[in-house]
């Protein structure tokens, strides 16, 4: 099992600290929720090269391929 990362930034370019990010891996693997660190990054385990839904503040950021080593950035 590998990892992928999500970074959350404010629209002023600063890292978003303590923002809830959830990954819905689907019916077989459930949901994992974590909070961003002071640098705006949070790391999740992947379940192979599956796709899943990324949520921030409860808002669906759409389906993404959650492959090993991938990174995703969002601005709030």
Number of C-alpha atoms within 10 A of each C-alpha: 9 14 16 17 18 17 21 26 18 13 11 8 10 13 20 22 18 16 21 16 22 20 23 17 19 12 7 6 10 9 14 13 14 14 17 19 16 13 14 20 21 22 17 18 16 23 16 13 12 13 17 18 17 23 17 17 11 10 10 13 12 9 14 13 14 26 19 18 12 13 15 13 11 14 13 13
